[in-house]
Amino acid sequence: MVNIKITINCSIKNNNTENHRVVTEVLREKKRKEKKRKEKKYNKMVENKLTEKIIGCAIEVHKILGPGLLESAYQECLYYELKIAGLKVEKEKSMPIVYKDIKLDHGYRIDL
């Protein structure tokens, strides 16, 4: 009779430990998902603010210059507006092309 009680108690204790482990793992996973969701929301918010700033600068240039000028004029003015808006901007950034394991330095030039 005593052996049976000991076996049952051990079984219950082991079962509680297993339940605790499972619950702990579920809670950890829930926290990870929540953290990832918040990070994604924050990144989207930052991206939206950056986009708003860039489009605002482009509209400002267009309001002042109007239509009909060469692309280079708009590019230079937009560069200036983005700089005074506090953004890090580079002009005519070269982007190499890799072709058959060879890096070709003058593949593309990115305007801004």
N, C-alpha and C positions, 0 to 999 in steps of 0.2 A: 504494500500500500504506500509506503513512504517513497519507494522508487518512482511510483507513478506521479506523485505530487512533485517531486523534484524534476521529473521529465517535463511535466506540464509547465512548471514555473520557468524552466530554462527555455522552453518553446515560446512562452509568452514574452520573456525578456528578449530573446533573439528577434521575435516578430516586431516588438516595439523598436528595437534598434534599427531594423530594416525599414520600418515605416518612417522613422525619424530621418534616415538617410535619404529616402525617396522624397519626402517633403522638403528637406533642405535643398536637394538638387532642383526640384521644381521651383522653389523660391529664387534660387540663384539664376536660373534660366529666365525667369520672369523679370528680374532686375536687369539682366544683360539686355533683354529685348527692349525694356523701357529706356535704358541708357542709349541704345542704338537709335531708337525712335526720336529721342530728344536731340541727339547729335545731328540726325538727318534734318530735323525741323530747323535747327540752328543754322546749319549749312545752307539750307534753302533760303532762310531769311537773309543771310549775308549775301548770297548770290543775287537775290532780288534787289537789295540795296545797291549793290555794285552795278547791276544792269540799269537801274533807275538813274544812277549818277552818270553813266556813260551816255545813255539816250538823252539825258538832260543837256549834256555838253554838246552833243551832235545837233540838237534842236537849237541851242544857243548860236552855234556857228551858222546854221542855215538861216536863222532869223536875221542875223547881221549881214551875211554875205548875199543871201538870196540865191536863186537858181542861175545856172548858165556858166559857171566858172569851170576851169579845169580841175580835175580830181586832186592834183598836187596842191592847189590853193586850199581846198577843203581839208586835205590831210594835214597840212602844216598848221592850220588854225585849230583843228580838232586836237592835234598834239599839244598845242599851247593850252587849250581849255582843260584837257585831261590832267596836265601837269599842275595847273593852278587849283584843280579840284583835289589835289593830293594823291593822285594815282601814279604808280610807277609805270612809265610808258617807254617803249623803245621803238625807234623808227627803222624801217627798211631792214628788219632782222632777217638774216639769211637762214634758210632751213635746208640742210643738205638732203640729197636723195641717196639712198643706198641701192645700188644696182649691181647684181651679181657679186656681192661682197666687196664692192668698191664704193667708197664714199665720194660722191660728186658734190663739191662745195657750193656750186651756184645753181642748185636745183630750183629753189623758190626764194622769193623775197616777200616777207610778210609786211604789209603796209605799216600797221601800228601794233 
